[in-house]
Each structure stands twice: as C-alpha cells, then as structure tokens.
C-alpha cells in the first residue's frame, strides 16, 4: 500500500528579504524542463550520486531486499468491489508495469488466486511503444459494465483516458476516450452519459493548468463537441460535479481557491446550474445520505439562531435548501483533542474516521426517522490505523485494512455489520523487541505537538541513537502510523529510531491545527518541527550529529526550510520533490492552485512572509549546512523540478556540498516502477548511514 509522508521546517530569526532580481535570473534556465542545458545539469549531478552510492558494496543487497519486498508475491492484492467482481492493479517482478485484473468477490474472500487479466500494461506499452504508467480505473456504478482507464507517460499527473468494456474485455472504439494528454477527468452519469473536464482549446485551462470547463458528453460524439455546462474563472482552483447515483442528484462544487467552496444546485434533466446555495465559503462537503448533505465547518458559523464551531459535522436538509432555506443541524462536535478525518458513504450508512490525540477510531452514522444515530464501530484491532479500501455509494459492503508500526497490513471484508478476515501480509521484520511511544513536544508558542517514536526496547538515553524524523505539516493531511517492511528492516532493526511528527498544517486536531500553519502562520509548522527535534535531544534519545529529517513535496519544502533555518539541529536532510522558490511557485505548473495554502507572491505583504522562509532565497554562503540529499523527477508535473534544480545549483555556487538525484520519469511520486523506487530508497539509506555513522 502506497504511503505518502512529508515534512516541514521553521525560520530562525529575521533575514533580509531580497526581491526577484538578477541573482534569481541566473538560475531561471533550470525551469526549462527539457532544455539541453538543464538536462545536462541534472544528468551530470545524478551520475555522480549514482556512482557514489551504487559503487558501495552494500547497495546491491539493500536494493534487492527492497525490491523483493515490493515484488512479494504474497503481499495483499488490494481491490475494489464493482458488481460481482473485485478489481485489482498488480505489479511484480514479471510485470513491472503491472496487470489490471479481476476475480469474483466470492473467490477473493476465500483467498483464491484465479485472477482474470484485463490489461497487461507491459504488453500494451510494447505494442504501442509508449512508456505507459497506470494511474487508475474509474468505474461506472449503475450497471458495472464500463470503466475509464487513466494512463500517463512516465507517471505524470497529465494523462490519457480510455473507455474499457468490462463485458467484452476490450477498449471501446469511439468511446469516452481523451486522446490528448492533460490533467483531465471524467465523471460518470450513467453508461451513456458523462461529465468531462479537459483542455478544450484556447483559454480553457486555469493558471495552474487544470480544466476550467465541465461539459456534458453523450456517447457517440467527440469530447470537444460536448455541451458546456459550467466554466470557472482562470484564477480559480477547480470546479467539478458531485454525482450521487443513489439520490440521482448532482451538485456542482466550485473552488475559488483552496479551502473555499461554492455549492450550486443543478438541474440534471436540462443540464444547467440552477442557483448558488446560500452557504458560506468555509464549508467542506463530506457526504450525502437520503436528503441530507453533510459538511464540516472551517469557521464559526451562526445560522437561524444556531452557532456551529470549527470542526463540527453539520447536516443540511437538501429539500429545504432547494427552497433557499438553510435547515442546519449539528451531527457531531469533536472534543478539543479530537478531529473528524474522513467521512465515507455506503448505500445506507456513513462511516466516520475520528482521531483522539492522533489515535484512530471509527463510527457509523445512520438517519433513522429523520434522527441521526451514531455508534462506535467495533473494529478487529482497536489500536491500528484503518483504511477503507472499497466503499461504493451503491452498496453496503466494503474492505477495511488495518496496520500499525509493528503490525503488518491485514485485510477484512465488512458486510451485514460483521468483519470477515480475508488476508494478512507477512511480517517483514522482527517487531518483537520494538516499542511505540507517543510524546508531546512544546512548540515556541506553547502548543503541544504530538509525535510517535518507534525504537528497540530499552535504547540507551545517551544522545547517540540515529534518528529519522518524518513530517508533512500542510494541506490538512494527517500523518498516521503505518507499516513498512523497508523501514523496519533497513532502519529499525539496525538500531535506528523513527519519529512521525504531527506538526501543525495537518488536521490531526481538526481545522484549527491546519489554520495555525496557514499562509502567514507557516512558521508555526516549522517551529513545531524544531520542537520535536529539541525534545528528542532533551530526552537524550538523539543529538544533532545523529538526527536526520526526511520529507517530500510540501514535506520537501519543510526539510529544506529546516536546513536553512536550523542547520544546528540536523546532520542529514532528505528533501524529495520539494518546493524551494516561494517567490515563483505560483508561476510553475500546478503552483497557482496552492496560493490558498501558502499565500500569493504577487501580493506585497504575502510575498514578504514567503521570502522570509523561502529556502532558495535564504541560502547563505557562510553557513555550516548539513549536506542534503535532494531528489526530484524530470516528469513531475505537479511540483516543478526547477525548484530542486535551482536550490542545488545555488548551494553549489555558494560552495556548499550537496547530493542531487533526478529521476528521468516517475511524476510526483518520483518513480514509475519498483526497480526505480528500490534504487532511490537504497541510495537514501546509504546516505543516512553515512551521515549518521551507522
């Protein structure tokens, strides 16, 4: 199961704020993704890194171990239920690009292996001479006879769409196919009708490169001739239809920018927007059951003499809102140490994931005689992290996965109120002598910041334990315990300590935890990150010579900031697919869509605080920085590879040693197959061993 972990950092003290000037212009050529000059820069440094680590006699063994883990034929084949089948995408040693396959649900529940292959991606790539990477399958759920397959070149976000006939097991000629690469998507209405958002030509994309238009597309016609339903302004983030096939209703959700939503009533018969719902921008649509819409609130909200607090789960009667009256009802109010995480709907119930001091529980919610009934869902393991793998609005059964730092992933099937064991992943490392602890660090402003610590039992408190700290700190993403054979075998078993830090910017404590690190408050996330490191040092678990930080994407920004603000705290920094230039991030690829998270550099006041921590701008010549490992992908079309390239180029010009690796494919994930992933992971572990003396 893919896990995404990320890390954030803080700025220590005020520094001068340079403007975008000739110093910056010197590196702009590195934003030219495929130019000869920028590719040579990436290739030359990547070759040095490959030679350094791949010549290490330990490299081959570590890579083979990681690859064996990834290709394990006994790993859980996670699937989604559609009709009478379970569908699964699978990669292994023989099928590096993967197989899309299925088997009857009744067989899957019994652990059988009689998979029916629908698409062999390796064969398809060879026939079509394309570097195809699987993205996902989008299933039509009213009849379960069709699916839209999304494929990308090299793992980019931009993809191609092809309709697949699940009955005759073939691609549909002249079907719902988008033959042009783009960040497009298709939403099923029924078997012969869809909504499509794509690049329809001139001025049909947002500043971030996403579709502005949603169109109503009938079978047998070309998508560029589909009927326009709605168009958002160029500087908006997104607009999409929320189709409920059970209620047979559609709502349009428009996002002016991150964390601001507009909701529109829609006439599905005539395919037109009716009216904007009289709701504030700070509501998040979570689900629908019967005639009730469920929202969480990001701000305090008073309506009809009722006051809702940030983080509340609120029900709104859709029948009444259609008459322009807001009939809102409190469904659940989290305690101070709680937060509502995910809200998922089945045909007749809603499943809510709650956090209590970052410990998870689940509850069921039903609407009975117009009254809400909430019950605790009795889980097989009450102390694990839970993931609902397959939950369709048109049915009541689903799969649930549980795992923890020391317990491998276990899969259950839920139906008729009961959990049925399906499969369990084999243990990948010895966890008998490991202990998981939760601690709380005190941040600069007094906030208590939780973090998980995983280590061998009875470690010496002498400050000499190699420790890796991982965090994210943004976009409301909570970081929860997970199981990793690679982490266990190549870090924990070797005596390393692993720390998962729940810094602000996530939603571990709800919307307040996120907002306290939003825009001008970003420094709080960085300070939280430093507080965790300082707590580990104060508790003599580790020391600056033995501390490493790792993160990717927003977490790559975090670790790059940590390196520039607090180089005294760390001896190793892994910054993967990072943002580093916070003066130009909104001009690069999808960056403009993140203005709601970070701020707008075109606004003078917001640009000021962005530059105060922007890693690219805060690099200084006479600083003793830890040697970082910076990693990106040429084909990352979400976070521009120019961020990593420019940061590394400037470090080198200032005389600082740096390790750089750029994978030529892989998109934002950084790799497009298991061999690439294993190689990159092996290099990073060797880097950590070297820096922390292991």
C-alpha positions in Angstrom: 0.0 0.0 0.0 1.5 3.3 -1.0 2.2 5.8 1.8 2.9 9.4 1.3 4.9 11.1 4.1 6.1 14.7 4.1 8.0 17.2 6.3 8.1 21.0 7.2 10.5 23.5 8.8 11.0 26.8 10.6 12.8 30.1 10.1 15.1 31.2 12.9 15.4 34.9 13.2 14.7 37.6 10.6 16.8 37.8 7.5 16.9 40.4 4.8 14.3 39.9 2.1 15.7 40.0 -1.4 13.5 40.9 -4.3 13.2 38.9 -7.5 16.4 40.2 -9.2 19.3 39.2 -11.3 20.5 36.8 -8.7 17.4 34.8 -9.3 17.5 35.2 -13.1 20.9 33.3 -13.1 19.0 30.1 -12.4 15.9 30.5 -14.4 17.2 28.3 -17.2 16.8 25.4 -14.8 13.0 25.9 -15.1 13.2 24.8 -18.7 12.3 21.2 -18.0 13.7 19.5 -21.1 16.3 22.0 -22.4 19.7 20.6 -23.2 21.4 22.8 -20.6 19.1 22.0 -17.7 19.0 18.2 -18.6 22.8 18.2 -18.7 22.8 19.8 -15.2 20.5 17.1 -13.9 22.3 14.2 -15.6 25.8 15.2 -14.5 24.9 15.5 -10.8 22.7 12.4 -10.9 25.6 10.4 -12.4 27.9 11.5 -9.5 25.3 10.4 -7.0 24.6 7.1 -8.7 28.3 6.3 -8.8 28.8 7.3 -5.2 26.2 5.0 -3.8 25.8 2.3 -6.4 29.5 1.5 -6.1 29.0 0.9 -2.4 29.2 -2.8 -1.7 26.0 -2.6 0.4 23.9 -1.0 -2.3 23.1 -4.2 -4.3 21.9 -6.1 -1.2 19.8 -3.2 0.1 18.2 -2.6 -3.3 17.5 -6.3 -3.8 15.9 -6.5 -0.3 13.6 -3.6 -1.0 12.8 -4.9 -4.5 12.0 -8.3 -3.1 9.7 -6.7 -0.6 7.9 -4.6 -3.3 7.6 -7.7 -5.6 6.5 -10.0 -2.8 4.0 -12.5 -4.4 2.3 -12.9 -1.1 1.6 -9.2 -0.5 -2.1 -8.2 -0.2 -3.7 -7.7 -3.6 -5.9 -4.7 -2.6 -9.1 -4.5 -4.6 -12.3 -2.5 -5.2 -15.7 -4.1 -5.5 -17.8 -3.4 -8.6 -20.7 -5.6 -9.4 -19.8 -9.2 -8.7 -16.1 -8.7 -9.2 -13.1 -7.4 -7.2 -10.7 -5.4 -9.4 -7.0 -5.1 -8.7 -3.9 -3.4 -10.1 -0.8 -5.5 -9.5 2.9 -5.1 -10.1 5.6 -7.7 -9.5 9.0 -8.9 -10.9 7.4 -10.4 -14.1 5.1 -7.5 -14.6 7.0 -4.3 -13.8 4.4 -2.0 -15.4 1.6 -4.0 -14.0 -1.6 -6.0 -14.6 -5.2 -4.8 -14.3 -7.2 -7.8 -13.3 -10.3 -9.1 -11.6 -11.8 -12.1 -9.9 -15.3 -12.9 -8.4 -15.8 -11.4 -5.0 -16.8 -14.8 -3.6 -13.4 -16.2 -4.7 -11.4 -13.2 -3.4 -13.0 -13.6 0.0 -11.7 -17.2 0.1 -8.1 -16.2 -0.8 -8.1 -17.7 -4.2 -5.7 -16.7 -7.0 -7.7 -17.2 -10.2 -7.2 -13.7 -11.5 -8.5 -12.8 -14.9 -6.1 -10.3 -16.6 -7.9 -7.5 -18.4 -4.9 -5.3 -19.3 -1.2 -6.3 -19.3 0.4 -2.9 -19.2 3.8 -4.2 -20.2 2.4 -5.7 -23.4 0.4 -2.6 -24.1 3.4 -0.4 -23.7 5.5 -2.6 -26.0 2.8 -2.8 -28.7 2.1 1.0 -28.6 5.7 2.0 -27.9 4.7 4.2 -25.1 6.1 4.4 -21.6 2.7 3.8 -20.1 2.2 4.1 -16.3 -1.0 3.1 -14.7 -2.9 5.8 -12.9 -6.4 4.5 -12.0 -9.7 3.0 -13.2 -12.9 4.9 -12.8 -15.9 2.5 -12.8 -19.5 3.2 -14.0 -21.5 2.0 -11.0 -25.1 1.8 -12.2 -24.6 -1.2 -14.4 -20.9 -2.1 -13.7 -20.2 -2.8 -17.4 -17.7 0.1 -18.2 -14.7 1.8 -16.8 -12.5 4.7 -17.7 -8.8 3.8 -17.7 -6.3 6.6 -16.9 -2.7 6.1 -18.3 0.2 8.5 -18.2 3.5 8.8 -19.9 6.2 8.2 -17.3 4.0 8.7 -14.3 3.0 12.4 -14.8 -0.3 13.8 -13.4 -1.3 14.6 -17.0 -2.9 11.5 -18.5 -4.9 9.9 -21.3 -8.3 8.5 -20.9 -9.7 5.3 -22.5 -13.0 3.6 -22.0 -13.0 -0.1 -21.3 -15.8 -2.6 -21.9 -15.9 -4.9 -18.9 -18.2 -7.4 -20.5 -16.3 -7.9 -23.8 -13.0 -7.1 -22.2 -11.6 -4.6 -24.7 -11.1 -0.9 -25.2 -14.2 0.9 -26.6 -13.5 2.3 -30.1 -15.0 5.8 -30.4 -16.0 5.6 -26.7 -15.3 8.0 -23.9 -11.7 8.5 -24.9 -9.5 11.5 -24.5 -6.6 11.1 -26.8 -4.8 14.3 -25.8 -2.5 14.4 -22.7 -3.8 16.6 -19.9 -4.9 17.0 -16.3 -8.4 15.9 -17.3 -11.1 13.9 -15.6 -14.4 12.1 -16.4 -17.4 11.7 -14.1 -19.9 9.0 -14.9 -23.6 10.0 -15.1 -24.7 6.7 -16.5 -23.5 4.2 -19.0 -24.0 6.6 -22.0 -23.5 10.0 -20.4 -20.6 11.6 -18.6 -19.2 14.9 -17.5 -15.8 15.7 -18.9 -13.3 18.3 -17.9 -10.3 18.7 -20.2 -8.3 21.1 -22.3 -10.8 22.1 -24.9 -8.6 24.7 -26.6 -7.6 28.3 -26.2 -8.2 29.8 -22.7 -9.9 26.6 -21.3 -7.2 26.0 -18.6 -6.7 27.7 -15.2 -3.5 29.4 -14.3 -2.5 26.1 -12.6 -3.1 24.1 -15.8 -6.3 22.4 -14.8 -9.5 22.4 -16.8 -11.8 25.4 -16.5 -14.8 23.9 -18.2 -17.1 21.0 -17.4 -19.1 19.6 -20.3 -22.0 17.1 -20.8 -20.7 14.4 -23.1 -23.0 11.9 -24.9 -21.8 8.6 -26.2 -21.0 8.7 -29.9 -19.8 12.2 -30.0 -16.3 13.8 -29.6 -15.5 15.3 -26.2 -14.5 18.7 -27.8 -18.0 19.0 -29.1 -19.7 18.2 -25.8 -22.2 20.7 -24.4 -20.7 23.3 -22.0 -22.3 23.1 -18.5 -20.1 25.3 -16.4 -16.9 27.4 -16.6 -14.8 28.7 -13.8 -12.6 31.9 -13.9 -9.0 31.4 -14.9 -7.7 32.1 -11.4 -10.0 29.6 -9.7 -8.7 26.3 -8.5 -11.3 23.8 -9.7 -14.9 23.1 -10.5 -16.4 19.6 -10.5 -19.8 17.8 -10.4 -20.7 15.7 -7.3 -22.9 13.0 -8.8 -25.0 10.8 -6.4 -26.3 7.8 -8.3 -28.5 6.7 -5.4 -30.2 10.0 -4.9 -30.0 10.7 -8.6 -28.9 14.2 -8.0 -25.9 16.3 -8.9 -24.3 19.3 -7.1 -21.6 21.4 -8.6 -18.7 22.2 -6.3 -16.6 25.2 -7.3 -13.3 26.1 -5.6 -12.2 29.7 -6.0 -9.1 28.7 -4.0 -8.0 26.0 -1.6 -10.4 25.8 1.4 -13.1 28.0 -0.1 -16.1 26.3 -1.7 -19.2 27.4 -3.5 -22.1 24.9 -4.0 -24.6 25.0 -6.8 -27.9 23.3 -7.2 -28.1 21.6 -10.6 -30.9 20.6 -13.0 -29.8 17.1 -14.2 -32.6 16.9 -16.7 -31.8 20.1 -18.5 -28.1 20.1 -17.6 -27.8 23.5 -16.2 -26.9 25.3 -13.0 -30.0 26.4 -11.1 -28.7 28.6 -8.3 -25.9 29.0 -5.8 -26.7 27.5 -2.3 -26.9 30.2 0.4 -23.9 28.7 2.3 -20.6 30.2 3.5 -17.3 29.5 1.6 -15.8 27.7 4.6 -17.9 24.5 4.5 -16.4 21.2 3.2 -18.9 18.8 1.6 -18.2 15.4 3.0 -21.2 13.2 2.0 -24.9 12.7 1.4 -27.4 10.3 2.7 -31.0 10.4 1.7 -31.9 14.1 1.5 -29.2 15.3 3.9 -25.9 16.9 2.9 -23.1 16.5 5.4 -20.5 19.3 5.8 -17.6 20.1 8.2 -17.0 23.7 9.2 -13.7 25.5 9.0 -15.0 28.7 10.7 -17.6 29.6 13.4 -21.0 29.8 11.7 -24.3 31.2 13.0 -27.4 30.5 11.1 -31.1 30.5 12.2 -30.1 31.1 15.8 -27.7 28.2 15.8 -23.9 28.5 16.2 -21.6 25.9 14.8 -17.9 25.7 15.8 -14.9 25.0 13.6 -14.6 21.2 13.1 -18.3 20.5 13.6 -20.0 17.9 11.4 -23.3 19.5 10.2 -26.3 18.2 8.3 -28.2 20.4 5.9 -31.6 19.4 4.5 -31.3 19.4 0.7 -35.1 19.7 0.1 -35.2 22.9 2.1 -32.1 24.4 0.7 -33.6 24.0 -2.8 -36.2 26.4 -1.5 -33.5 28.8 -0.3 -33.8 27.9 3.4 -30.8 26.6 5.4 -32.1 23.9 7.8 -28.8 23.0 9.5 -28.4 20.5 12.3 -25.4 19.6 14.5 -24.5 15.9 14.0 -21.2 15.7 15.9 -18.9 18.1 17.7 -15.4 16.9 18.3 -13.8 17.4 21.7 -10.6 19.6 21.9 -8.4 16.6 21.4 -10.5 15.1 18.5 -11.0 15.7 14.9 -13.2 14.4 12.1 -10.9 12.9 9.5 -12.7 11.1 6.7 -16.4 10.7 6.1 -17.4 7.9 3.6 -20.8 6.8 2.5 -22.3 3.5 1.6 -25.8 3.0 0.4 -27.4 3.2 3.8 -24.8 4.3 6.3 -21.9 6.8 6.8 -18.6 5.8 8.2 -16.6 8.4 10.1 -12.9 8.2 11.0 -12.1 10.2 14.2 -8.8 11.0 15.8 -8.3 11.2 19.5 -4.8 12.6 20.1 -3.9 11.1 16.8 -5.3 7.7 17.8 -8.0 6.5 15.4 -11.5 5.2 15.9 -14.4 4.7 13.6 -18.1 5.4 14.0 -21.2 4.6 11.9 -23.9 7.2 11.3 -27.4 6.5 10.1 -30.5 8.5 9.5 -33.5 6.8 11.2 -36.9 8.5 11.1 -35.2 11.9 10.5 -32.9 11.4 13.5 -29.2 10.9 13.5 -27.9 7.7 15.2 -24.2 7.4 15.8 -22.5 4.3 17.1 -18.9 3.2 17.6 -17.8 0.7 15.0 -16.3 -2.3 16.8 -13.0 -2.9 14.8 -11.0 -6.1 14.8 -8.0 -4.2 16.2 -8.8 -1.1 18.2 -5.2 0.1 18.2 -4.4 0.1 14.5 -4.7 2.7 11.7 -7.8 1.9 9.5 -8.2 2.4 5.8 -11.5 1.8 3.9 -10.3 0.3 0.6 -13.5 0.0 -1.3 -16.8 1.7 -0.5 -19.3 2.4 -3.1 -22.4 4.6 -2.7 -24.5 1.9 -4.4 -23.7 -0.9 -2.0 -23.2 -1.6 1.7 -20.2 -3.9 1.8 -16.5 -2.8 1.7 -12.9 -3.8 2.5 -11.1 -2.5 5.5 -7.3 -2.6 6.0 -5.6 -2.3 9.4 -1.9 -1.7 10.2 0.4 -0.2 12.8 4.2 0.5 13.0 4.7 -3.1 14.2 1.7 -5.0 12.8 1.5 -5.8 9.1 -1.4 -4.8 6.9 -4.5 -7.1 7.5 -7.5 -7.1 5.2 -11.1 -7.6 6.3 -14.4 -7.7 4.4 -17.3 -5.9 6.1 -20.9 -6.9 5.4 -24.1 -7.1 7.4 -22.5 -5.5 10.4 -19.6 -8.0 10.7 -15.9 -8.1 9.8 -14.6 -11.2 8.0 -10.8 -11.9 7.8 -9.5 -12.1 4.3 -5.7 -11.8 4.2 -2.7 -10.7 6.2 0.6 -9.5 5.0 3.6 -11.5 6.2 5.9 -9.8 8.8 8.8 -8.2 7.0 11.0 -7.6 10.1 11.3 -8.6 13.8 9.0 -6.3 15.7 9.0 -8.3 19.0 11.7 -6.1 20.5 10.2 -2.8 19.3 8.3 -0.3 21.3 6.0 2.5 20.1 5.6 5.6 22.2 3.7 8.8 21.9 5.3 12.0 23.2 4.4 15.7 23.2 6.9 18.5 22.4 6.3 22.1 23.4 6.5 24.5 20.4 7.7 28.1 20.6 4.2 29.5 21.2 3.3 26.8 23.8 1.4 24.4 21.6 1.7 20.8 22.5 2.9 18.8 19.4 2.4 15.0 19.4 4.8 12.6 17.8 5.2 8.9 17.6 8.6 7.3 18.4 9.4 3.8 17.3 12.6 2.1 18.5 14.1 -1.0 20.1 13.1 -1.6 23.7 15.5 -0.2 26.3 17.6 2.1 24.0 20.3 4.0 25.8 19.5 7.6 26.5 22.9 8.8 25.6 22.1 11.0 22.6 23.8 8.5 20.3 20.8 6.9 18.6 20.5 7.5 14.8 17.0 9.1 14.5 15.0 9.9 11.4 12.1 12.5 11.8 9.3 12.5 9.3 6.5 15.0 9.0 4.3 16.9 6.5 2.6 19.9 8.0 0.3 21.1 5.3 -2.9 20.8 3.2 -4.8 19.3 6.1 -3.0 15.9 5.7 -2.8 14.0 8.9 0.1 11.6 9.5 -0.9 8.3 11.0 1.0 5.1 12.0 1.8 2.8 9.1 3.7 -0.5 8.4 6.8 -0.5 6.3 9.0 -3.6 5.7 11.7 -1.4 4.3 11.7 1.0 7.3 11.7 -2.0 9.7 14.4 -4.0 8.1 16.8 -1.2 7.0 16.3 1.2 9.8 14.7 -0.1 13.0 16.4 -3.5 13.0 19.8 -1.6 12.6 19.1 0.3 15.8 17.7 3.4 14.2 14.8 5.4 15.8 11.9 6.5 13.6 9.8 9.5 14.5 6.5 10.6 12.9 5.8 14.2 13.9 2.2 15.5 13.9 3.1 19.2 13.4 0.6 21.9 12.6 -0.6 22.3 9.0 -2.2 18.8 9.1 -5.6 18.1 10.5 -4.7 15.9 13.5 -6.7 18.3 15.7 -9.0 19.5 13.0 -9.2 22.7 11.1 -7.6 24.7 13.9 -4.4 22.6 13.6 -4.3 23.4 9.9 -5.2 27.1 10.1 -2.5 27.7 12.7 0.1 27.0 10.0 -1.7 28.6 7.0 -0.2 31.4 5.0 1.4 34.0 7.4 1.3 31.4 10.2 3.5 28.9 8.4 6.3 29.5 10.8 4.3 27.6 13.4 4.7 24.4 11.5 8.4 24.9 11.2 8.7 25.7 14.9 6.7 22.6 15.7 9.2 20.6 13.7 12.1 22.0 15.6 10.4 21.5 18.9 10.2 17.7 18.2 13.9 17.6 17.4 14.7 19.6 20.5 12.6 17.3 22.6 14.4 14.2 21.2 17.7 15.9 22.1 16.5 17.0 25.6 15.3 13.4 26.3 18.7 12.2 25.1 17.2 9.9 22.5 19.4 11.6 19.9 21.6 14.6 19.2 22.2 16.9 16.3 25.0 14.7 14.9 22.6 11.8 14.9 19.4 13.5 13.7 18.0 13.2 10.2 14.9 14.7 8.6 13.0 13.5 5.6 10.1 14.7 3.6 8.6 15.1 0.1 6.6 17.7 -1.8 5.3 20.1 0.9 7.5 18.0 3.2 10.4 18.6 0.9 9.8 22.3 1.5 9.7 21.6 5.2 13.1 19.8 5.2 14.7 22.5 3.0 13.5 25.2 5.4 14.8 23.2 8.4 18.2 23.0 6.8 18.4 26.8 6.1 16.8 27.9 9.4 18.2 25.4 11.9 21.3 23.8 10.4 22.5 23.3 14.0 19.8 20.7 14.7 20.4 18.1 11.9 23.2 16.2 10.3 21.1 14.7 7.4 18.3 16.2 5.3 16.3 14.3 2.6 14.3 16.7 0.5 12.2 15.0 -2.1 10.3 16.7 -5.0 10.4 19.9 -2.9 9.2 23.4 -3.3 12.1 25.8 -2.7 11.4 29.0 -4.6 8.4 30.6 -2.8 8.6 33.7 -4.9 7.8 31.8 -8.1 6.0 28.7 -7.0 2.7 30.1 -8.3 4.1 30.5 -11.8 5.3 26.9 -12.1 2.9 24.1 -13.2 0.2 23.5 -10.6 1.7 26.0 -8.2 -1.0 28.7 -8.6 -3.6 26.3 -7.1 -1.7 26.4 -3.8 -1.9 30.2 -3.2 -4.7 29.4 -0.7 -2.2 27.4 1.4 0.9 29.4 1.2 -0.1 32.9 0.1 0.2 34.9 -3.1 3.7 36.2 -4.0 2.1 38.9 -6.2 0.7 40.4 -3.0 3.4 42.5 -1.4 2.5 41.6 2.2 2.2 37.9 1.5 5.4 37.9 -0.6 7.2 39.3 2.4 6.5 36.4 4.7 7.0 33.9 1.9 10.5 35.2 1.3 11.3 35.1 5.0 11.4 31.3 4.8 11.8 30.5 1.1 14.7 28.0 1.1 16.1 29.1 -2.3 16.3 32.8 -1.1 17.6 32.0 2.4 20.7 30.1 1.4 23.8 31.9 2.7 27.5 31.5 1.9 28.9 31.5 5.4 26.6 28.9 7.0 27.5 25.4 8.1 24.7 23.4 6.5 24.3 19.7 6.7 24.9 18.0 3.4 21.4 17.4 2.0 20.1 14.7 -0.4 17.8 16.5 -2.8 15.7 14.4 -5.1 13.2 15.1 -7.9 11.7 13.8 -11.1 12.1 15.4 -14.6 8.4 14.4 -15.3 7.0 15.8 -12.1 4.2 18.0 -13.5 2.9 18.9 -10.1 5.9 20.4 -8.2 8.2 21.7 -10.9 11.7 20.1 -10.9 13.1 23.6 -11.3 12.6 24.0 -7.5 15.1 21.3 -6.7 17.5 22.2 -9.5 17.7 25.9 -8.6 18.2 25.1 -4.9 21.0 22.7 -5.6 22.7 25.0 -8.2 22.7 27.9 -5.8 24.1 25.7 -3.0 27.0 24.6 -5.2 27.6 28.2 -6.3 27.8 29.3 -2.6 30.4 26.5 -2.0 28.2 24.1 -0.1 28.3 20.3 -0.8 25.0 18.8 -1.9 23.9 15.4 -3.2 21.4 15.5 -6.1 19.4 12.9 -7.9 16.8 13.5 -10.6 14.9 10.5 -12.0 14.0 10.9 -15.6 10.5 9.7 -15.0 8.1 8.9 -12.2 6.0 12.1 -11.9 5.3 13.5 -8.4 5.7 10.0 -6.9 9.4 10.1 -8.0 9.4 6.7 -9.6 7.3 4.8 -12.1 8.3 1.2 -11.3 9.6 -0.8 -8.4 13.2 -1.0 -9.7 13.4 2.8 -9.7 11.8 3.0 -6.3 14.1 0.4 -4.8 17.2 2.1 -6.2 16.3 5.5 -4.9 15.4 4.1 -1.5 18.7 2.2 -1.3 20.7 5.4 -2.1 18.8 7.3 0.5 19.5 4.7 3.2 23.2 4.6 2.4 23.2 8.4 2.6 21.6 8.2 6.1 24.1 5.5 7.2 27.0 7.7 6.1 25.7 10.9 7.6 24.7 9.3 11.0 27.6 6.9 11.3 25.7 3.6 11.0 
